[in-house]
Amino acid sequence: MSAIAIIMMVIACVTVFGGVIFALINLQRNPDELSGEFADEERLSRKTL
């Protein structure tokens, strides 16, 4: 492979895996509490208030 192809591959990998890491960190800091098991309980408690 040429140097340009390797550079583009590295940039693409950093972009993809950097986005995945950013998404995981963002989910840890701001968990999505309105999905999964607790979603129904959360919605029901909001309706009763």
C-alpha positions in Angstrom: 0.0 0.0 0.0 1.1 3.5 -0.6 1.8 6.1 2.1 -1.4 8.0 1.2 -3.5 4.9 1.5 -2.0 4.1 4.9 -2.6 7.7 6.1 -6.2 7.6 4.9 -6.7 4.3 6.7 -5.3 5.6 9.9 -7.5 8.7 9.7 -10.6 6.6 9.0 -9.8 4.3 12.0 -9.2 7.2 14.3 -12.5 8.8 13.2 -14.6 5.6 13.7 -13.1 4.4 16.9 -12.9 7.9 18.3 -16.6 8.3 17.7 -17.3 5.1 19.4 -15.2 6.0 22.5 -16.8 9.5 22.6 -20.3 7.9 22.5 -19.5 5.5 25.3 -18.1 8.3 27.5 -21.1 10.4 26.7 -23.5 7.6 27.7 -21.6 7.0 30.9 -21.9 10.7 31.9 -25.5 11.1 30.7 -27.2 7.7 31.0 -30.4 7.1 28.9 -32.9 6.5 31.7 -36.0 6.5 29.4 -35.2 3.2 27.7 -35.1 -0.4 28.9 -36.7 -1.7 32.1 -37.1 1.6 33.9 -38.8 3.4 31.0 -42.3 2.3 32.0 -41.8 3.2 35.6 -40.4 6.6 34.7 -43.3 7.4 32.4 -45.9 6.2 34.9 -44.4 8.4 37.6 -44.5 11.4 35.4 -48.1 10.9 34.4 -49.2 10.6 38.1 -47.6 13.9 39.0 
